Amino acid sequence: MNFGTGAVGEKAGNIMDWSVGNAYKNLKDMESKSVLDVALLPNIDPITIDIGVGSSEKGNTITTMKPRKKTMTSIYLKFFETASDGKSRRCKFCGQSYSIATATGNLGRHLSNRHPGYDKSGDAVTGPSPQPVTVAKKPPAQVKTPHLELDHLNWLLIKWLILASLPPSTLEEKWLANSFKFLNPSIQLWPSKKFQSVLREVFRSMREDVRALLDQVASKVSITLDFWTSYEQIFYMSITCQWIDENWSFHKVLLDICHIPYPCGGAEIYPKLVKVLKLYNIDNRVLSCTHDNSPNAVQACQKLKEDMDSQKVSPFCYIPCAAHTLNSIINDGLRTTKSIISKIREVVLEMNVCLEISEDFIQFATAYQEGNWKFPLDASSRWSGNYQMLDIVRKASKSMETVIRKHEEMLGSRMLLNPTEKNAVNVMHAYLEPFYKTTNNICTNEVPTIGLVLFFMDHISEMIAACRDTRHNPEWLKNAAEDMAVKARTYNEQICNIFTYMTAILDPRIKVELIPENLNSESYLEEARSHFMRNYFTTHFSPMTSTYGSHEVEEDGIVSFAEEIARKRRRASMGAAATDELTQYLSEPPAPIQTDVLEWWKGNSTRYPRLSVMARDFLAVQATSVAPEELFCGKGDDIDKQRFSVPHENTQALLCVQSWTQCGMKLKFKSTEIDYEALMELALENNGTAGFEKRQK
């Protein structure tokens, strides 16, 4: 084939009609003339196709040459091409012409003398200029290939829609459908409604797997709530469940995504939440609920607690999200430098997209010894991106200024920071650096427990108080710190209760020594002992009295007086031993902060058999309603885009199935697992000419 270059005119543009309703007529006309199809079909005369775009009249015109009367069978002929006049052949390597009557032996000697090693160059030989390609009449013998059902493509498309969070209506785009038909005209994509129904059935099948999984969980579970609004202005709630299994592995699974009807208040959230808990049969096993700090979520959680307390099902507590609180605190601090950060971000965005500017910046930073910078830089509007803007000016101000001056025509001189703005950036960077380290630690910790997060939040409160009390800080920074302190105090008041106290001390890195001062009290410790004895002493372990033999009972079936005394003493001894588990645990020094909490308990569960059961329940309680990186890092932007753009009819099924597959669950349709690995292997075996040639080798 000859793909030339040039302008394509109106006539060329009419060669192919890509509309869906034309039954792909012109491509079907071309079907028998394409090189790939001819190569796979036996007993077809050689056909020459020349697709050029040299002019508007002749470009893209398909010329079918008449086959020669003499069948070309020599292996040398594939390295020569027949001229348009049919009287000569030309070498594809050097352009040397020979008469059409020249013996093939002479052609072979030409190749051996002028182009040694030609036989190793393969069939894909190009001459000095693109020319028509003559295809041999007799192709190699075909190898029977496995049959690829056309429905297999539709199942692969289902997987693509799920992973990309795309609605089934995406496949109604005619250009996408025609692209598949270009590869195989017999392909028939399912209609959008069938994709929709299949997706719903996959959702129902996989939801049953999630229910079966939760039925096997022996411990308490915790849940988290998250909320968002779509482009259709529909309000949604996601409910996620967390627990720790007997092997001390942490698990998290999305339960459901619910549409919250107008007016989207606590009265509308509560029944949806209870319905999901009952659906998965965990309504009597929920230990806690972490919400997003919104008033409506608090109202719904309060109602849930009242109902659970009245039924005396089990202790229950709802917890504000530390990540949302910390993010709000940081935004208060950044408010005074918001305009400066926006200016810096414009420059960084230009550096990210322009290779010349970014290379200049790296060169200047090396020359000025202002650090090593890797592009693209984080320029998101979230906390990680905002801190990056402060960081680049604080550490590479010379390089930034030099780059802006060099590319002033593109960036503009207004992007240069004045001395006052530079000073504000330096002050804010120094103040917020501990905040950045804190969020970075929380984001990178595999299991950010309540105890660890409270430890960091206590440190944040200390930093805010120190900023307010320092006389050398500017007034604008002190005012920002005051606003930040208000939100920090509110969080501390909400989090300060016996439930979070028990959760914190069961983190072996925190215990009593590193717990925040406002949470540390003797009364809480005594309540924790009482809760431990009441809920974990007899529930999980059989009492020793049940093991007494018949010789301890008198003939009339009445326990002897001596045995009664003995049993009382044994019960008292058991109570002391159980209490000693908590006492012994708290008496030992905390583990290092870098300790893996779950691994620590896995290795020490035999030392504390009863306390470890309680720890397994309480350490699953979440300090944040979402993964911290979704709030602080650019990853959250991608999640927000997906959620925002999914139509209402697909939101629940699409996002739930996507989350379940990301957790390692297999796609199922009517309880039958879809083996995508086998589908891909079959597709590769049927990969047209490439697959055919590969099998021939």
C-alpha positions as CSV (number, residue, x, y, z in Angstrom):
1,M,0.0,0.0,0.0
2,N,1.1,3.5,-0.7
3,F,0.0,6.1,1.9
4,G,1.2,9.4,0.5
5,T,0.9,12.8,2.0
6,G,-1.0,15.8,0.7
7,A,-4.4,17.5,0.7
8,V,-7.5,15.4,0.6
9,G,-10.2,16.8,-1.6
10,E,-14.0,16.4,-1.6
11,K,-13.9,13.4,-3.9
12,A,-11.5,11.6,-1.7
13,G,-13.6,12.4,1.3
14,N,-16.6,10.7,-0.3
15,I,-14.8,7.4,-0.8
16,M,-15.8,6.1,2.7
17,D,-19.1,6.9,4.4
18,W,-18.7,6.3,8.1
19,S,-22.3,6.6,9.0
20,V,-23.9,3.7,10.9
21,G,-26.9,3.4,8.6
22,N,-25.1,2.8,5.4
23,A,-24.4,-0.9,6.2
24,Y,-20.7,-0.1,5.7
25,K,-21.1,-0.4,2.0
26,N,-17.9,1.1,0.7
27,L,-15.7,-0.7,3.2
28,K,-17.3,-3.9,2.3
29,D,-16.5,-3.1,-1.4
30,M,-12.9,-2.7,-0.3
31,E,-13.0,-5.8,1.8
32,S,-12.0,-8.2,-0.9
33,K,-9.3,-5.9,-2.1
34,S,-7.4,-5.4,1.1
35,V,-3.9,-6.8,1.5
36,L,-4.7,-8.4,4.9
37,D,-7.8,-10.2,3.7
38,V,-6.1,-11.4,0.5
39,A,-3.2,-12.8,2.4
40,L,-5.5,-15.0,4.4
41,L,-7.7,-16.3,1.6
42,P,-6.4,-19.0,-0.8
43,N,-6.7,-19.1,-4.6
44,I,-7.1,-15.3,-5.1
45,D,-5.3,-13.7,-8.0
46,P,-2.8,-11.0,-7.2
47,I,-4.3,-7.5,-6.7
48,T,-2.5,-4.2,-6.5
49,I,-3.8,-1.5,-4.3
50,D,-2.5,2.0,-4.5
51,I,-3.9,4.5,-2.0
52,G,-2.3,7.9,-2.5
53,V,-3.2,11.4,-1.4
54,G,-1.1,13.3,-3.8
55,S,-4.0,15.4,-5.2
56,S,-7.6,16.0,-4.5
57,E,-8.7,14.2,-7.7
58,K,-6.4,11.1,-7.6
59,G,-5.7,10.9,-3.9
60,N,-7.4,8.0,-2.1
61,T,-8.5,6.5,-5.4
62,I,-8.4,2.7,-5.3
63,T,-6.8,1.3,-8.5
64,T,-7.3,-2.4,-9.1
65,M,-4.8,-3.7,-11.7
66,K,-5.6,-6.6,-13.9
67,P,-3.7,-9.8,-12.9
68,R,-0.9,-11.0,-15.0
69,K,-1.5,-14.0,-17.2
70,K,1.7,-15.6,-15.9
71,T,1.5,-16.5,-12.3
72,M,4.4,-15.1,-10.3
73,T,5.7,-18.0,-8.3
74,S,9.4,-17.2,-7.7
75,I,10.4,-16.2,-4.1
76,Y,12.5,-13.4,-5.6
77,L,9.5,-11.6,-7.0
78,K,8.3,-10.3,-3.7
79,F,11.4,-8.0,-3.7
80,F,10.5,-6.5,-7.0
81,E,7.4,-4.6,-8.2
82,T,5.8,-4.3,-11.6
83,A,5.8,-0.9,-13.2
84,S,2.5,0.7,-14.1
85,D,3.1,0.0,-17.8
86,G,3.5,-3.7,-17.1
87,K,6.8,-3.9,-19.2
88,S,9.4,-3.8,-16.4
89,R,10.1,-4.7,-12.8
90,R,11.9,-2.6,-10.3
91,C,13.9,-3.6,-7.2
92,K,12.3,-2.4,-4.0
93,F,15.8,-1.8,-2.5
94,C,17.6,0.2,-5.1
95,G,15.1,0.9,-7.8
96,Q,17.1,-1.0,-10.5
97,S,14.7,-1.9,-13.4
98,Y,14.6,-5.1,-15.4
99,S,12.6,-6.2,-18.4
100,I,9.4,-8.1,-17.6
101,A,10.9,-11.0,-19.5
102,T,14.1,-11.2,-17.4
103,A,14.5,-14.6,-15.9
104,T,13.9,-14.9,-12.2
105,G,17.5,-16.4,-11.8
106,N,18.9,-13.0,-12.9
107,L,16.7,-11.3,-10.4
108,G,18.1,-13.6,-7.7
109,R,21.7,-12.8,-8.7
110,H,20.9,-9.1,-8.5
111,L,19.7,-9.5,-5.0
112,S,22.7,-11.7,-3.9
113,N,25.2,-9.3,-5.4
114,R,23.7,-5.9,-4.6
115,H,21.7,-6.7,-1.4
116,P,23.3,-9.6,0.6
117,G,21.1,-10.7,3.5
118,Y,17.9,-9.7,1.6
119,D,16.3,-13.0,2.6
120,K,16.5,-12.0,6.3
121,S,14.8,-8.7,5.8
122,G,11.3,-10.1,5.9
123,D,8.4,-9.3,3.7
124,A,8.0,-5.7,4.8
125,V,10.4,-4.1,2.3
126,T,10.1,-0.5,1.3
127,G,11.8,1.1,-1.6
128,P,13.2,4.6,-2.0
129,S,9.6,5.8,-2.5
130,P,6.2,4.3,-1.7
131,Q,4.9,2.2,-4.6
132,P,1.9,-0.2,-5.1
133,V,2.4,-3.6,-3.5
134,T,1.8,-6.8,-5.5
135,V,0.3,-9.6,-3.4
136,A,1.1,-13.2,-4.2
137,K,-1.7,-15.3,-5.6
138,K,-1.0,-18.3,-3.4
139,P,-0.5,-17.4,0.3
140,P,0.9,-19.8,2.8
141,A,-1.4,-22.6,4.0
142,Q,-3.9,-21.4,6.6
143,V,-3.8,-22.7,10.1
144,K,-7.2,-23.3,11.7
145,T,-7.7,-20.8,14.4
146,P,-10.0,-21.0,17.5
147,H,-13.4,-19.4,16.9
148,L,-13.8,-16.1,18.7
149,E,-17.5,-15.4,19.5
150,L,-18.5,-11.8,18.7
151,D,-20.2,-11.6,22.1
152,H,-16.7,-11.9,23.6
153,L,-16.0,-8.4,22.4
154,N,-19.1,-7.1,24.2
155,W,-17.9,-8.7,27.4
156,L,-14.5,-7.1,27.1
157,L,-16.3,-3.8,26.5
158,I,-18.3,-4.3,29.7
159,K,-15.0,-4.6,31.6
160,W,-13.7,-1.4,29.9
161,L,-16.8,0.6,30.8
162,I,-16.5,-0.5,34.4
163,L,-12.8,0.3,34.8
164,A,-13.1,3.6,33.1
165,S,-16.4,4.6,34.8
166,L,-18.1,5.1,31.5
167,P,-21.8,4.7,31.0
168,P,-23.1,2.2,28.4
169,S,-24.3,5.1,26.2
170,T,-20.6,5.7,25.4
171,L,-20.9,2.7,22.9
172,E,-23.6,4.5,21.0
173,E,-21.0,6.8,19.5
174,K,-21.0,6.0,15.8
175,W,-17.3,6.6,15.2
176,L,-16.5,4.0,17.9
177,A,-18.8,1.5,16.3
178,N,-17.4,2.1,12.9
179,S,-13.8,1.7,14.2
180,F,-14.7,-1.8,15.4
181,K,-16.4,-2.5,12.0
182,F,-13.2,-1.4,10.2
183,L,-11.4,-4.2,12.0
184,N,-14.2,-6.7,11.4
185,P,-17.3,-5.8,9.5
186,S,-19.3,-8.7,11.0
187,I,-19.0,-7.2,14.5
188,Q,-22.3,-6.4,16.1
189,L,-22.2,-4.4,19.4
190,W,-25.0,-4.8,21.9
191,P,-27.5,-2.0,22.0
192,S,-27.1,0.4,24.9
193,K,-30.0,-1.1,26.8
194,K,-28.6,-4.5,26.7
195,F,-25.3,-3.3,28.1
196,Q,-27.3,-1.5,30.8
197,S,-29.2,-4.7,31.7
198,V,-26.1,-6.8,31.7
199,L,-24.3,-4.3,34.0
200,R,-27.2,-4.4,36.4
201,E,-27.2,-8.2,36.5
202,V,-23.4,-8.2,37.2
203,F,-24.1,-5.8,40.0
204,R,-26.7,-8.1,41.6
205,S,-24.5,-11.2,41.2
206,M,-21.5,-9.5,42.8
207,R,-23.5,-8.0,45.6
208,E,-24.5,-11.5,46.6
209,D,-20.8,-12.3,46.9
210,V,-20.3,-9.3,49.1
211,R,-23.1,-10.5,51.3
212,A,-21.6,-14.0,51.6
213,L,-18.3,-12.5,52.4
214,L,-19.7,-10.4,55.3
215,D,-21.6,-13.5,56.6
216,Q,-18.2,-15.1,57.3
217,V,-16.9,-12.1,59.4
218,A,-16.8,-13.1,63.0
219,S,-15.8,-9.7,64.5
220,K,-17.5,-6.3,64.8
221,V,-17.4,-4.1,61.7
222,S,-17.2,-0.3,61.2
223,I,-18.7,1.8,58.5
224,T,-17.8,5.1,56.8
225,L,-20.1,7.5,54.9
226,D,-19.2,9.8,52.0
227,F,-21.4,12.2,50.1
228,W,-21.3,14.0,46.7
229,T,-23.6,15.6,44.1
230,S,-23.5,14.6,40.4
231,Y,-23.8,16.8,37.3
232,E,-27.5,16.1,37.4
233,Q,-27.7,17.6,40.8
234,I,-28.5,14.3,42.4
235,F,-27.2,13.7,45.9
236,Y,-25.5,10.4,46.7
237,M,-24.2,8.5,49.7
238,S,-21.6,5.8,49.7
239,I,-21.4,3.3,52.6
240,T,-18.1,1.4,53.1
241,C,-17.5,-1.4,55.6
242,Q,-14.2,-2.2,57.4
243,W,-13.1,-5.1,59.6
244,I,-10.0,-7.1,60.7
245,D,-10.0,-10.8,60.2
246,E,-8.6,-13.6,62.4
247,N,-5.3,-13.4,60.6
248,W,-5.0,-9.7,61.4
249,S,-5.6,-8.5,57.9
250,F,-7.5,-5.3,57.3
251,H,-10.4,-5.4,54.9
252,K,-12.5,-2.7,53.3
253,V,-15.4,-3.2,50.9
254,L,-18.0,-0.8,49.4
255,L,-21.5,-1.8,50.4
256,D,-23.7,0.4,48.3
257,I,-24.2,3.8,46.7
258,C,-27.6,5.3,47.5
259,H,-29.5,8.1,46.0
260,I,-30.6,10.4,48.8
261,P,-33.9,12.1,47.8
262,Y,-34.7,15.8,48.3
263,P,-34.3,17.6,50.7
264,C,-31.3,15.3,51.4
265,G,-31.3,15.8,55.1
266,G,-30.7,13.5,58.0
267,A,-34.3,12.2,57.8
268,E,-33.7,11.0,54.3
269,I,-30.2,9.6,55.0
270,Y,-31.1,7.5,58.0
271,P,-33.6,5.1,56.3
272,K,-31.3,4.5,53.4
273,L,-28.4,3.7,55.8
274,V,-30.5,1.3,57.9
275,K,-31.8,-0.5,54.7
276,V,-28.2,-1.2,53.5
277,L,-27.1,-2.5,57.0
278,K,-30.1,-4.8,57.1
279,L,-29.5,-6.0,53.5
280,Y,-26.0,-7.2,54.4
281,N,-27.2,-8.4,57.8
282,I,-24.7,-6.3,59.8
283,D,-27.1,-4.0,61.6
284,N,-26.4,-5.8,64.9
285,R,-22.6,-5.9,64.4
286,V,-21.8,-2.3,63.6
287,L,-19.5,-0.8,66.2
288,S,-19.0,2.7,64.7
289,C,-19.8,5.0,61.9
290,T,-17.3,7.7,60.6
291,H,-19.1,10.6,58.8
292,D,-17.9,13.6,56.7
293,N,-18.7,16.2,59.5
294,S,-21.8,17.5,57.6
295,P,-24.8,18.4,59.8
296,N,-27.1,16.0,57.9
297,A,-24.8,13.1,58.4
298,V,-24.4,13.8,62.1
299,Q,-28.2,13.9,62.4
300,A,-28.6,10.5,60.7
301,C,-25.8,9.0,62.8
302,Q,-27.4,10.3,66.0
303,K,-30.7,8.7,65.1
304,L,-28.9,5.4,64.4
305,K,-27.2,5.5,67.8
306,E,-30.5,6.2,69.6
307,D,-32.1,3.2,67.9
308,M,-29.2,0.9,68.6
309,D,-29.0,2.0,72.2
310,S,-32.7,1.5,72.7
311,Q,-32.5,-2.1,71.3
312,K,-29.3,-2.7,73.4
313,V,-27.8,-4.4,70.4
314,S,-24.2,-3.4,71.1
315,P,-22.2,-0.3,71.9
316,F,-22.2,2.2,69.0
317,C,-20.4,5.5,68.4
318,Y,-20.2,7.9,65.5
319,I,-17.0,9.8,64.8
320,P,-16.2,13.0,62.8
321,C,-13.7,12.7,60.0
322,A,-10.2,13.8,60.9
323,A,-9.2,14.3,57.3
324,H,-12.1,16.6,56.5
325,T,-11.3,18.6,59.7
326,L,-7.6,18.9,58.9
327,N,-8.3,19.9,55.3
328,S,-10.7,22.6,56.5
329,I,-8.1,23.8,59.1
330,I,-5.4,24.0,56.4
331,N,-7.7,25.9,54.0
332,D,-8.3,28.5,56.7
333,G,-4.5,29.0,56.9
334,L,-4.1,29.3,53.2
335,R,-6.8,31.8,52.7
336,T,-4.5,34.9,53.0
337,T,-2.1,33.6,50.4
338,K,-4.7,32.2,48.0
339,S,-4.1,34.8,45.3
340,I,-0.3,34.3,45.4
341,I,-0.7,30.5,45.1
342,S,-2.9,31.0,42.1
343,K,-0.3,33.1,40.4
344,I,2.4,30.5,41.1
345,R,0.2,27.7,39.8
346,E,-0.2,29.4,36.4
347,V,3.5,29.4,35.9
348,V,3.8,25.8,37.1
349,L,1.1,24.6,34.7
350,E,3.0,26.2,31.8
351,M,6.1,24.5,32.9
352,N,4.3,21.2,33.0
353,V,3.1,21.4,29.4
354,C,6.1,23.2,27.8
355,L,9.2,21.1,27.6
356,E,11.4,24.1,26.8
357,I,10.4,26.0,29.9
358,S,10.7,23.0,32.2
359,E,14.1,22.1,30.9
360,D,15.2,25.7,31.4
361,F,13.9,25.6,35.0
362,I,15.8,22.3,35.7
363,Q,19.0,23.8,34.2
364,F,18.7,27.0,36.3
365,A,17.9,25.1,39.5
366,T,21.0,23.0,39.0
367,A,23.1,26.1,38.4
368,Y,21.7,27.9,41.4
369,Q,21.8,24.7,43.5
370,E,18.1,24.9,44.3
371,G,17.4,21.2,44.3
372,N,16.3,18.6,41.9
373,W,12.8,18.9,40.4
374,K,10.9,16.3,38.5
375,F,8.1,17.3,36.1
376,P,5.2,17.3,35.9
377,L,4.9,19.0,39.2
378,D,1.7,18.6,41.3
379,A,-0.4,21.6,40.4
380,S,-3.7,20.3,41.8
381,S,-5.9,22.7,43.8
382,R,-5.8,20.3,46.7
383,W,-3.5,20.6,49.7
384,S,-0.6,18.6,48.1
385,G,-0.7,21.0,45.1
386,N,-1.0,24.1,47.2
387,Y,2.0,23.1,49.3
388,Q,4.0,22.4,46.1
389,M,3.4,26.0,45.0
390,L,4.7,27.3,48.3
391,D,7.6,24.9,48.2
392,I,8.9,25.7,44.7
393,V,9.0,29.5,45.5
394,R,10.6,28.8,48.9
395,K,13.3,26.5,47.6
396,A,13.8,27.7,43.9
397,S,12.8,31.4,43.8
398,K,15.8,32.3,41.7
399,S,15.1,29.7,39.1
400,M,11.4,30.7,39.0
401,E,12.2,34.3,38.5
402,T,14.9,33.6,35.8
403,V,12.5,31.3,33.8
404,I,9.7,33.9,34.0
405,R,12.0,36.7,32.7
406,K,13.4,34.5,29.9
407,H,9.9,33.5,28.7
408,E,8.3,36.8,29.6
409,E,6.4,36.9,26.2
410,M,4.6,33.6,27.1
411,L,4.3,33.9,30.8
412,G,4.1,37.7,31.3
413,S,6.0,39.9,33.7
414,R,2.9,40.0,36.0
415,M,3.8,36.5,37.1
416,L,6.9,37.8,38.9
417,L,6.4,37.9,42.7
418,N,7.2,41.2,44.5
419,P,9.1,41.2,47.8
420,T,6.0,41.3,49.9
421,E,4.5,38.2,48.2
422,K,7.8,36.3,48.5
423,N,7.9,37.1,52.2
424,A,4.3,35.9,52.7
425,V,5.2,32.7,50.9
426,N,8.2,32.1,53.1
427,V,6.3,32.7,56.3
428,M,3.3,30.5,55.3
429,H,5.6,27.7,54.1
430,A,7.5,27.6,57.4
431,Y,4.2,27.6,59.3
432,L,2.5,24.9,57.3
433,E,5.4,22.5,56.9
434,P,4.4,20.5,60.0
435,F,0.9,20.2,58.5
436,Y,2.3,18.8,55.3
437,K,4.4,16.3,57.2
438,T,1.4,15.3,59.2
439,T,-0.8,14.7,56.2
440,N,1.9,12.9,54.4
441,N,2.3,10.5,57.4
442,I,-1.5,9.9,57.5
443,C,-1.7,9.3,53.8
444,T,1.2,6.8,53.7
445,N,0.2,4.8,56.8
446,E,-1.5,1.6,55.7
447,V,-3.9,1.6,58.7
448,P,-4.3,5.1,60.1
449,T,-5.8,4.2,63.5
450,I,-7.8,6.5,65.7
451,G,-4.9,6.6,68.2
452,L,-2.3,7.6,65.6
453,V,-4.6,10.3,64.0
454,L,-5.4,11.8,67.5
455,F,-1.6,11.8,68.2
456,F,-1.1,13.9,65.0
457,M,-4.1,16.1,65.5
458,D,-2.9,16.9,69.0
459,H,0.4,18.0,67.5
460,I,-1.4,20.2,65.0
461,S,-3.3,21.9,67.9
462,E,0.1,22.7,69.6
463,M,1.5,24.2,66.3
464,I,-1.6,26.5,66.0
465,A,-1.3,27.6,69.6
466,A,2.4,28.3,69.3
467,C,1.7,30.5,66.2
468,R,-0.9,32.6,68.0
469,D,1.4,33.1,71.0
470,T,4.5,34.1,69.1
471,R,5.0,37.9,69.0
472,H,7.2,37.9,65.9
473,N,4.5,36.4,63.6
474,P,2.6,38.9,61.4
475,E,-1.0,39.8,62.4
476,W,-2.5,38.2,59.2
477,L,-0.9,34.9,60.2
478,K,-2.1,35.1,63.8
479,N,-5.7,35.8,62.6
480,A,-5.5,32.8,60.3
481,A,-4.3,30.7,63.2
482,E,-7.2,31.8,65.3
483,D,-9.7,30.6,62.7
484,M,-7.8,27.3,62.5
485,A,-7.9,26.9,66.3
486,V,-11.7,27.2,66.4
487,K,-12.1,24.2,64.1
488,A,-9.4,22.2,66.0
489,R,-11.2,22.8,69.3
490,T,-14.5,21.7,67.8
491,Y,-13.0,18.5,66.6
492,N,-11.4,17.7,69.9
493,E,-14.7,18.3,71.7
494,Q,-16.5,15.9,69.4
495,I,-13.8,13.2,69.6
496,C,-13.4,13.2,73.3
497,N,-15.3,10.2,74.7
498,I,-14.8,6.8,76.2
499,F,-15.2,5.1,72.8
500,T,-12.3,6.9,71.2
501,Y,-10.3,6.5,74.4
502,M,-10.6,2.7,74.2
503,T,-9.8,2.7,70.5
504,A,-6.7,4.8,71.1
505,I,-5.2,2.9,73.9
506,L,-5.5,-0.4,72.0
507,D,-3.0,1.0,69.5
508,P,0.3,-0.4,71.0
509,R,2.2,2.7,69.7
510,I,0.0,5.1,71.7
511,K,-1.4,3.4,74.8
512,V,-1.9,5.9,77.7
513,E,1.5,7.6,77.3
514,L,0.8,9.3,73.9
515,I,-2.9,9.8,74.2
516,P,-4.0,13.5,74.0
517,E,-4.2,15.2,77.4
518,N,-7.9,16.1,77.1
519,L,-8.7,12.5,76.5
520,N,-6.5,11.0,79.3
521,S,-8.4,10.4,82.5
522,E,-8.7,7.8,85.2
523,S,-12.5,7.6,84.8
524,Y,-12.1,6.7,81.1
525,L,-9.6,4.0,82.1
526,E,-12.0,2.4,84.6
527,E,-14.8,2.5,82.0
528,A,-12.5,0.8,79.6
529,R,-11.8,-2.0,82.1
530,S,-15.5,-2.4,82.8
531,H,-16.3,-2.6,79.0
532,F,-13.6,-5.2,78.6
533,M,-14.8,-7.3,81.4
534,R,-18.5,-7.0,80.4
535,N,-18.1,-7.7,76.7
536,Y,-14.9,-9.7,76.1
537,F,-14.3,-11.7,79.3
538,T,-17.1,-14.3,79.1
539,T,-18.4,-13.8,75.5
540,H,-15.4,-15.3,73.7
541,F,-14.1,-17.8,76.2
542,S,-15.9,-20.6,78.0
543,P,-15.9,-20.4,81.8
544,M,-13.7,-22.9,83.7
545,T,-16.6,-24.1,85.8
546,S,-18.0,-26.0,82.8
547,T,-15.1,-28.4,82.8
548,Y,-15.7,-29.9,86.3
549,G,-16.1,-33.6,86.4
550,S,-18.8,-35.8,88.0
551,H,-16.6,-36.6,91.0
552,E,-17.1,-33.0,92.2
553,V,-20.8,-33.5,92.6
554,E,-22.5,-35.3,95.5
555,E,-24.8,-38.3,95.0
556,D,-28.0,-36.2,95.0
557,G,-26.7,-33.9,92.3
558,I,-26.0,-31.0,94.6
559,V,-22.6,-29.3,94.4
560,S,-20.6,-29.9,97.7
561,F,-20.0,-27.0,100.1
562,A,-16.2,-27.2,99.5
563,E,-16.7,-27.2,95.8
564,E,-18.9,-24.1,96.0
565,I,-16.1,-22.3,97.8
566,A,-13.6,-23.5,95.2
567,R,-15.7,-22.3,92.3
568,K,-16.0,-18.8,93.8
569,R,-12.3,-18.6,94.2
570,R,-11.7,-19.8,90.7
571,R,-14.1,-17.2,89.3
572,A,-12.3,-14.5,91.2
573,S,-9.0,-15.7,89.9
574,M,-10.3,-15.7,86.3
575,G,-11.5,-12.1,86.7
576,A,-8.1,-11.0,88.0
577,A,-6.3,-12.7,85.2
578,A,-8.6,-11.1,82.6
579,T,-8.1,-7.7,84.2
580,D,-4.4,-8.3,84.3
581,E,-4.3,-8.6,80.5
582,L,-5.3,-5.0,80.2
583,T,-3.1,-3.9,83.1
584,Q,-0.1,-5.8,81.8
585,Y,-0.6,-4.4,78.3
586,L,-0.8,-0.8,79.5
587,S,2.2,-1.3,81.9
588,E,4.6,-2.0,79.0
589,P,6.1,0.9,77.1
590,P,4.5,1.9,73.7
591,A,5.9,0.3,70.6
592,P,7.8,2.5,68.2
593,I,5.6,4.7,65.9
594,Q,6.8,2.9,62.8
595,T,5.5,-0.4,64.2
596,D,2.9,-2.2,62.1
597,V,-0.1,-2.3,64.4
598,L,-1.7,-5.4,63.0
599,E,1.5,-7.3,62.9
600,W,2.2,-6.4,66.5
601,W,-1.2,-7.8,67.6
602,K,-0.8,-10.9,65.5
603,G,2.5,-11.6,67.3
604,N,1.1,-10.8,70.8
605,S,-2.4,-12.2,70.6
606,T,-1.4,-15.3,72.5
607,R,-0.2,-13.1,75.4
608,Y,-3.5,-11.2,75.4
609,P,-6.1,-13.7,74.1
610,R,-9.1,-11.7,75.4
611,L,-7.7,-8.2,74.9
612,S,-6.7,-9.1,71.3
613,V,-10.4,-9.8,70.4
614,M,-11.4,-6.4,71.7
615,A,-8.4,-4.8,69.7
616,R,-9.6,-6.6,66.5
617,D,-13.0,-4.9,66.9
618,F,-11.8,-1.4,67.8
619,L,-8.8,-1.0,65.6
620,A,-11.1,-1.3,62.6
621,V,-12.8,1.9,63.6
622,Q,-11.8,4.6,61.0
623,A,-10.5,8.0,61.9
624,T,-11.4,9.3,58.4
625,S,-14.6,8.8,56.3
626,V,-12.5,8.6,53.1
627,A,-9.0,7.6,52.3
628,P,-6.8,10.6,53.3
629,E,-5.1,10.8,49.9
630,E,-8.5,11.3,48.3
631,L,-8.8,14.6,50.2
632,F,-5.2,15.8,50.3
633,C,-3.8,14.7,46.9
634,G,-4.6,15.0,43.2
635,K,-6.1,11.5,43.2
636,G,-9.3,13.0,44.7
637,D,-9.7,15.0,41.5
638,D,-9.9,11.9,39.4
639,I,-12.5,10.3,41.7
640,D,-14.6,13.5,41.8
641,K,-14.6,13.6,38.0
642,Q,-15.8,10.0,37.7
643,R,-18.5,10.5,40.3
644,F,-19.7,13.8,38.9
645,S,-20.0,12.6,35.3
646,V,-21.8,9.2,35.7
647,P,-25.5,9.4,34.7
648,H,-28.0,8.5,37.5
649,E,-29.2,5.2,35.9
650,N,-25.6,3.8,35.9
651,T,-24.1,5.3,39.1
652,Q,-24.9,2.5,41.6
653,A,-24.1,-0.5,39.4
654,L,-21.1,1.1,37.7
655,L,-19.3,2.5,40.7
656,C,-20.0,-0.5,43.0
657,V,-18.8,-3.0,40.5
658,Q,-15.7,-0.9,39.8
659,S,-14.9,-0.8,43.5
660,W,-15.5,-4.5,43.9
661,T,-13.2,-5.5,41.0
662,Q,-10.5,-3.2,42.3
663,C,-10.7,-5.1,45.6
664,G,-9.9,-8.3,43.7
665,M,-13.4,-9.7,43.3
666,K,-14.3,-11.5,40.0
667,L,-17.0,-10.2,37.7
668,K,-20.0,-12.5,37.7
669,F,-23.1,-12.7,35.6
670,K,-26.0,-14.7,37.0
671,S,-23.6,-16.4,39.5
672,T,-21.2,-17.4,36.7
673,E,-17.7,-16.0,36.8
674,I,-16.5,-14.2,33.7
675,D,-13.0,-15.5,32.9
676,Y,-11.4,-12.4,31.3
677,E,-8.0,-13.9,31.1
678,A,-9.3,-16.7,28.9
679,L,-11.2,-14.1,26.7
680,M,-8.0,-12.1,26.2
681,E,-6.0,-15.2,25.3
682,L,-8.6,-16.2,22.8
683,A,-8.6,-12.6,21.4
684,L,-4.8,-12.7,21.0
685,E,-5.0,-16.0,19.2
686,N,-7.4,-14.4,16.7
687,N,-5.4,-11.3,16.2
688,G,-5.7,-11.2,12.4
689,T,-2.6,-11.4,10.2
690,A,-0.2,-10.7,13.1
691,G,-1.6,-13.7,15.0
692,F,-1.5,-15.8,11.8
693,E,2.1,-14.9,11.1
694,K,3.1,-15.5,14.7
695,R,1.6,-19.0,14.6
696,Q,3.3,-19.8,11.3
697,K,6.7,-18.9,12.9
